Amino acid sequence: MSNSHAFLNDARPTHQLMMLVCLALIPGAAAQIHFLGWGILINLFICAGTAILAEMLILKLRNKPPLETVKDNSALLTGLLIGLAIPPLLPWWMSMVGVGFAIIIAKQIYGGLGFNPFNPAMVGYVLLLISFPVEMTAWLPSPDLATATPNIIESIQIIFFGQTSSGANIIDYQKLADGFTMATPLDHSKTAFSLGNMTSEIFQNSQFLKGTDHWFWINLGYLVGGIYLLISRIIHWHIPVSFLLSIATCSTLLFLIDDQNYLPASFHLFAGATMLGAFFIATDPVTASTTFKGRIIYAVLIGVFVVVIRTFGGYPDAIAFAVLLLNIATPTIDHYTKPKVYGEKIEVKVYD
Amino acid sequence: MNNPMNQLVSKSIATDAQYRIKGGIHPQEYKSLSNQQPIASIQEPPFYILPYSDLNKGSTTTNLEIAQPVEQGQILINSELANLSSVVHSPCDGVIADISEFDLGHPSGLEQPAIKIQAMPKSELERSAHADSLTDQIDYQSLTNEQLIKSVHQAGIVGLGGAGFPTHIKLSAPKDSIHTLIVNAMECEPYITCDDLLLREHPQSVLKGALIAAKTVSANRILFGIEDNKPEAIAALKTAIENYFDELTSTQESLEIKIIVAKTKYPSGGEKQIIELLTGQQVPKGQLPSSLGILVQNVATLEALNKAINQRQVMTKRLVTITGNLVGKPGNYWIPFGTPVSHIAEQLEVNLEQLACFIFGGPLMGTRHSNLEIPTKKSTNCIIFDSAYKTLEYPAKHQECIRCGECELACPMNLVPQQLYWFAKSQQWEALEEQQLFSCIDCAACSYVCPSEIPLGSYYQFAKSEIKDIKNKQIKSDLAKARFDNREKRLARIKAEREEKRRKAAEARQLAAANKTNDPDGKKSAIEAALQRVKAKKENKP
C-alpha cells in the first residue's frame, strides 16, 4: 500500500495555541482582579464553566465527540474573554446567558470552531450590553477611591443573590467617598463631555485620574501578555500593531484638531479594552482577515471604528462593535487582498 | 592564467545569495544520519523490477520475451527522441523472468506494467562486444549538439532531483534561448544527502557534466546553487572549479562559473525557488525557466550526464540516501534502478520489526509505502526507514482549520493555502483554479506548519488529480459528442439520400404506369422505337 503524501507536521497544535492564549491573559486578568475585586475571578469561573458545558452539550446534540472536541480549548478561551469583558459583579445568570449565546448561537450553530463568521465572545458581550445596559456598565471604582470593596464572600453573594448577607448591593460598592458613583474612565469622560466639560477639566479631576490609573495597569497587563504572544509567534504583529497605530493616529488627529473636546492618544490606548482587544480579540484567527494586507486593513479599520464610536457614538467603549463590524467585512477584505502568486507580477523579459 | 576571465571568476567563486524567496520552513534536518559515511555500494539483488517508464508516456518496448537473456546496459525499452519518456536499460546480466503488472508504489494501489529480470552474472569472457563498445573514450567537445542530445537520450538520463523529467527534452531548448545553466545542489529536504555526498566525492564529475550541459544549450554562465549547510561540498566544488580554471587555456570561450550559497531553508531547491534565489527573477506563471533563458539541472543528473558522454555509461543506477533511525548502516549507496526495497533493507540491516512504513523521497514531498517488494525508480533519491512514521496513513482525523494563516506565511508560491483547503474540501474545482491551485509546487510546507495537522498537500494533490480527471473526461465527452453529432449527420444524409432514391424510383414507376395506360400492350412504344431507329439510320448516311 502507498500514500501519496509523506506528511510531516511540526506545528504547535491548536489546543496548545488556545491554551497559551488563555495563559497569556493572566497578567491582565490578575491586574483586573487586583483593582476590581474578586468578582472578576468568580465571573471567570462562571463564564469558563458555562462555555465548556454549553460547547459539550451542543457537540453532543450535533453527534460530535464532546470530550475530544472541547479539548481544543477554544470554548474555554471564549468564556474567559467574556468573563474579562463584563463588570465584576454582574448577576450570574446574565453571564451565563451571554456565554451560552456566544457558544451556542454565535459559534456552534454555524458549525463550531473555524466556521463562525463572528467573534463569539464579542457576540455574547454585545448581546449582554444591549440587553442589560445598566448592569453591563456597573463597574466598580478603584479600591483606594471606594468607600467599601466587596470581599470574596460578598462578591459571591452579590453575583448569585443580588445582595450581601448584610444587605449591601452593587450600588453601595459603586459609591465613592463623596457619594458619587464611578464608572470606567471612558464612561466618565463621555458623561463629562456631554455635560460640557473640557478635556483639561476632566483630567484635573483627581478621582478620574486614579480611575484612569488602574485601567492603565490593567491594559499594561494585557500588553505584557500580548507581547508574550507575539514573541512566541502565536499571533503575528499585523493586527495588534496596525490596530494600536490606527487608534493612536485617529485619536491624535482629533486631539490636534481640538485638544479640549477630544481625548489624547495615550488615554485611548490605555483605557477600556484597548489592549485586550488588540492582542486577544481582534487577533481571533477564525474571524479575522487572513491575508497579509487584509489583516492590516482589518485592524486599521477596527481602530478607526473604535475611536469614532468612543468619541461620537452612544457607547463608551467600542471594541466589540468595531470587531463585529469588521468581521462582516472580512470575506470582502480577503477577496480583494489576495496575494500575488509567484510569477504573476513579473513581466516577461525577452532575451535575445 | 593570463585569461582575464579566469582571474575575475577565481576571486569570488563562492558568493552568498543576493535574493530571497518568500515563505519556507526550517524543519529539523536529520542529514548527519547519512552524510558521515563515504559513498558505498550494496550487493546486487537477485532480481530487478523495472517500470516501463517513470512517466508512462509514449514508451514502446523492444520485443522482449520471457526467458530471453539480456545484458547489462542493453536497451529494454526504447523511446522516440521527441517523446516525453526515457530509454530503460537492463541494470544487470540476466534473463527476463516476467513481463506483467507489479505494485510499483502507485498511491492508488494500481499495479503497473514492468519487467522482472532475474540476475545471472556472466563471466568476463562471456561478455559480448556490446559492452566493450561503450568503453571508447571520446571528447565531448567534438560532438555536435544533436549528437550530444542523442547520446543523452540513448543513455536514458532523466532528472534525478525527483521529478524524473527526461533530460534530453530539457537540453533540446531552441538555439541561443538559454544563457544560464543553474546547477541545483540545494538539497533542501530533510534526511536527503545524496547530492551532498556526490559533490564531496565527485565534484569534478559534476562539473564536467555541467560543462557538457552548458555546451549543449550554449549557455555562457553556470551557477551552482547550494545551501550553507553543506560546507564540505562547497569546498570540494570550489577546488574542482579552481582546478578547471587552472587547466583552462585562453582559447576557451568565455564561461562564467559561480557557486551561490543560500541560507538553509526549505524549499529553496524547488526549481522556481532556486531561480529566484540565484537571479532574483520569477518564472512567469504558466511558463518554463527557459523563458528567462535559464536551464536548471540537478547535481546527480549532471554526474550521470558526464558518465554518459565521457565514459559512455548508460544510466542504470543512481546514488540513493538510505536513512532513518531503523537503518543499521545508513548512508549513500549506488543502487541500480529496479532494486526491490526488501533487498536494500536486508543489506543495510533495517529493523523491520519496528517498521510501519517507509518513505520514498523526503519527509515532505515523498510518498509513504508499506510494500517492501516495490522497486526503486529513477526518481528515488532517498528511502527513509524511521520509527517516527508509525502508520501508512497519517491521522485521518484532523482538527478544523482556524484560518490562523501560518500556511500562507509558509507558502513559497504566495498562495493562500487555507483558502485552497476550503475549496478543495467542498470540491469547488473552478474556484480552486481561480485561486491558482496549479501554481502549487507540492512542497507541503503548509502541511508542516498547520496547527490543526491538516494534510493540506494531500488535499491539493487530490484536487489536482480530480480536476485533471474532469478535464480529461471533458475532452473525451467532447470527442464523443462530436462523434455522435457526426453520426447523426451521416445518418440524416443517408436517410435523405435513400429518400431521394426512393422518390426517383417512385417517379419512374409512376411514369411507367402512365405509359402503360396510354399503351397497354407496348405496341405503340415499339413502333415509336423502330421509327426512331430508321430515322437515325437515315441521318447517319452521307
Interface residues (C-beta under 8 A of the other chain):
Chain A: M1 S2 N3 S4 H5 A6 F7 L8 N9 D10 A11 R12 P13 T14 H15 Q16 L17 D72 S74 G112 L113 G114 F115 H236 P285 V286 A288 T290 T291 F292 R295 D334 K338 P339 K340 V341 Y342 G343 E344 K345 I346 E347 V348 K349 Y351
Chain B: K22 P27 Q28 G105 H106 P107 G109 S177 H179 P190 K272 E276 Q281 Q282 V283 P284 K285 G286 Q287 S291 L292 G293 C357 I359 G361 G362 P363 L364 M365 G366 T367 R368 H369 S370 N371 I374 L392 E393 Y394 Q399 E400 C401 I402 R403 C404 G405 E406 E408 L409 P412 M413 N414 L415 V416 Q418 Q419 Q435 Q436 S439 A444 S447 Y448 V449 C450 P451 S452 E453 P455 G457 S458 Q461
